[in-house]
């Protein structure tokens, strides 16, 4: 991990912890993050508890833990039933938003174009996007990893270049999400380095300032190896973010490599 980039650990709760259990988890994370700021910690609860989690964390540890939404509409308002705009997320206490997660792409038909539009909407409103990219197992087996990653990255790289460093990128190999599989440290670093080099072609400043996170079955035991790689500046954590011990184990690993 480069010392020039503060590590970012983001916990994506997905469709879990949407009630009091989420509030309790948020309070526990806030308590663990009261001291020190070497690592930036973000949690992404379901929309049902965004505001309550924000209030809970702000009371327990002001400014120590960021709040992210898991999605947003690219539209500012209007007849879009079930959608949440960037301004609504800001009102709920969010500073961050996850965009283009592989589950959104695979299950809900999100495209490179929609990811670009959502990223632009987030930045325009003042939200910090974590934009996800990554290949499927079939694409990796076909030797198309970088082709896919570059296509997805190129769709929004000029957008995030408008505010270098405001956005983070999460490389999440789809074949390593939610199934216990994880890319080796060498595989992860290879793709992260390629992403950073691709960003250099857009802007050296963008490449230097952008934090690239690894996502894909990150746990406390594999986090130290992943986070020690020079181009991996944090993690987007799924299942391991649902329990205080496992999530803080990853945060602790980041603190040790910061």
N, C-alpha and C positions, 0 to 999 in steps of 0.2 A: 504494500500500500504506500502510495506516495505521501510524504509528509506535507506536501503542499495542499492536499485535499482532505478536509475533515471528513472522517467516515460517517456514513449515513446508514442507520439500521431502521428499516421500515417493516412494521408488522401488519400484514394484510389478513384481517379476521374473516374475510369472505362472508358467507351467510351463517355466521356463528356469533355467539355472545351478543345477542341483540336486545337483552333486557338487563336485569340487575346483575347478572353474571359479567356483563361487559363493564358496568360501572365499577364493580369490585376489582376486576382485572386492571382497569385504568388507574384506580386509586393505588393499587399495589405497584404498578410500573412507575407511577409518579413518585412514590416513596423511595424507590430504588434509584431514581434519577435526580434526587435533590442536590447531591453533591457532585461537582465537576461537570464540565461540558466538552470534554475532549471528543465525545461521540455525539452526533445528532441523532436523536431517537424520535421516531414518528409511529403513530398507530393509525390504522384505517379500519374503524368500526363500521358496522352496517348503518345505513342512513337512519334507522329507527332510533339510534342512541347517539348520533353525532353531537347534538347540542349538549346532552347530559354528560357525555364523556369529556367534551371540551370544558364544561363548567367544573367538573370533578378534578381534572388535571390542573386547571388554572388555580383552583383553591389550594391544592396539595403541593404543587411545585410550579409556580408561575414561570412561564417561559422555558421550561426544561424539556417538555415533550410536545411535539407537533401533532396536529390532527390532520388526517387525510381522508377524503372521500374516495370511494372505490370506482367512481364513474361520474361523468357529467354530461349534460346536453351541450352541443355546440351553439344552441340557440339561446338568446338572452331571455326570452319569454315567449308566451303564445300558447296555442292549442296543441300541446304535446303531453298528453295524459301520461302520468307516471314518471316524467322526467324531472330532473333538478338542474337548474342553471348555475353558472359560476357564482352569481351574486347570492343565490340562495345558500350555497355552500359556505360562502364567506360569512353570511349572517348566522349560520349554524356553528361557526367557530373554526372552520377549516383554514389551514394555510396551504395545504398540499392536496393533490388529487392524482390518483392512479389512472393512467390512460392506456388503452390498448392491451390490457392483460390477455394472455392467451385464451382464457376462458371466455372473455368477451368476444374475441375474434372467432373462436371455434363454435361457441354455443349461441351467440347472438348476432353473428354475421358482420361484425365490425371489419372494416377494410382499412387499407393504408390511407385512403382519402378521408375517411371519417376520423381516424386517429390524428391526421394532420389538422383537421378542422377543430377537433376538441382541444388539441394542444394550443392552437392559436387562440381559442376562446379563453382558455385558462390563463395564459400569459397576459392577454389583454385586460382581464379582470383583476389580475394581481395574485392569482393562485400559482403555486409552484408545481409543475407537472412531473410525475415519475412515469416516463413513457416506456412501455414494454415492447421488446422485440425478441424473436427466437424462432428456431426451426423445429419441425416435427422429427420424429425418429425416421420416417421414410425419407425426408429431405436430407437428414444427416447421412443415412446409409447410401443415398445416391450421390454423396459428395457435394451437396448444394448448400451447405451451411452458410458460407459467406455470401453466396448469391442471394439467399433469402434474407439474411440479416442486413445486407447492404440495401436491398430494395426497400425493406421496412424503414431503415434508418434514413435513407434519402428522401422519403416521403415527408419527413418533418424537420430535417436538420437545418434547413434554411430558416424555419420558423423559430427554433430555439436559438439560432444565431442572433436574433434580434435582441436577446438578453443573455449573453454568455454567462453560464454558471447558474442561472435561475432554475433550469430544468435538470433533472437527473434521468439517466437511461438505465433501465433494468434489462440485462440480458438473461432471459429465462428459457433455456432449452425445454421445449414442450415435453420432450420425452423424459424429463427429470422432475416433473411437477407432480406432487401428491402421491408418488408411488415408492418412495424410498430410494430411488436411483438418484445419483448426483454425478455431475461431470467431474472428472478428475481435475486436480488443480491445474495440470498442464493444459487440458482441454479448455477449461474456463479462461485461463490467462491468454491462451492463443486467440480466442474470439474477442476478449476484451481489448487486447492490444490492436487487433484488426479494426475494431470499432473506433478506437482512439485515433488510429492512423487515418481512417476515413473522415473523421471529424476535422483533422488537420487540413484536409483539402478544402473544407468549407471555411475554416478560420483557425489559425494556430491558437488564438485566444480561447475559442470555443473548446478546442481539444484539451487545452491545459486546465480549464476551469470546470469542465463537465465531470460530475461523478458518475461512474458506471458501476452499477450494482449487479451482483449475481443473485439470481433467483432460481430455485429448483431443489427442494428437499434440503434446505440449509438447516443444520442442527448444531448444537453446541460442540459436538465432537469433530465435525468437519469444518466448522467456521474458522478456526485458527489457520489451517492450511490455505483455505480460499482467500482469507483476508490478508494473508502475508504476501500475496502476489502484487506486483507493482502497479498493475492497471485495474485492480479490483478495489473500489473505494466504498464498499459496503454491501448490504444484502437486502433483498426483498424477501421477507420470511412469511411463509404460509402457516402450515400446521403447527410449527414450533412456536408461533407467536400467540397461541391460544392459552398457554400456561405460563405463569410468572417465572418458574424456575428455568424452563427451556429457553424462553425468550431472553431473559437476563443473562443466561449463559452465553448467548451469541453477542449480546451487548458487551459483556465482559471480555470476550475474545477480541472484539473491535477495540476496546480500550487498551488492551495489551499490545496491539499492533499500531495504534495511532502514533 
